[in-house]
Amino acid sequence: MEHIKEITIGDLHFVPYLTADMLQEKVSQMAGEISQKYHDKVPLFLVVMNGAFMFAADLIRKLDFPAELVFIRVKSYHGTQSTGKAQIFMPEDVEIKDRHVIIMEDIIDTGNSMSFLLPELQKMNPASLALTAILVKPEALLHDITIDFPGFEIPNKFVVGYGLDYNGIGRNLEDIYQLKPS
């Protein structure tokens, strides 16, 4: 990691955490696992924007079988109610019924978005429903969620790069950086 230096985004300082090479190696491994299970099923990948776009691009290029890719958004609204509410935004013509659906996330931390999204998609009667994320924070998880194809398990620290941002900045970085301890 010597070639990567500390970076500053806004008022925060970040140190190198996962290199582009480490990420590509993990994505290749995950693509292999997904290929074994779905190579004959033409799965539908639902890519959760904005963060999962780099992970999705890298993973989908490593698959050697037909697959469909659709970008969706899950927007959480936390008002005065403790439960909070969320909305799913996806193209109207996306057919979930009887499809093998794989949700692609950049990071699973609390699991709030997925605890809402998974049951909503289940109501649409997919043939199967799976979840993949390049990063998982087990310590932060508040919900019982199965991550079928997990990438790296990381500590509950703030990270940027490879699609993840701080106030909209940092998504374009090919490496992942972790918040520098103060």
Steps between C-alpha positions, in 0.01 A plus 500: 500500500808726488393650167178638650519798727267654753221707345276782621137539401331807641590515868592132537828313455511145366771235489539213251296191586428272198694533174350477153684168454350358821154613387539344153620173649196488734258594218645220284447252783141622551431482125619139505260413783210674324589328171485156662147563624347710219681413174185333358237736647537846329484690832376855547748717689341790686781749559434734792611849404702701540770308682491157331571618144875421502454162667221416254706599194797293615297194598271488196802509265638189669188292429505286185125435478193711417379732777284810521600809696261766631582799719273573796494741793387438853431824676445503874295764669536528875240739632348523842407129504758264641439237230602726212374450146667414174411511133627294210561673169541268203392502135132409468562234235724285723344157544600328825249212497663161435844660449820417687576838659834605648515830688838672474602736781822687563483457877274338758537677831180534709300302244207745524460538122517125436259422786250708303595403144522121536141447626366743237673307220386168651139619455569515123554121495852459363622146426784579742638803678867546599713782635860593427708787637869578458520616864322375813520650850383215730541716813255760367231256379165559672293252298510126433604516135665227296773627270528216250817623330691721746820681411723635774390509863625829641491671840234758575706792368413753231641423154512676161598401148392234250150650485479611863497870575526770763252778417496388136881497461733201472288255298751511212796375705615153390621412851302504825613732778409487868445800727828583671486457877517841667 
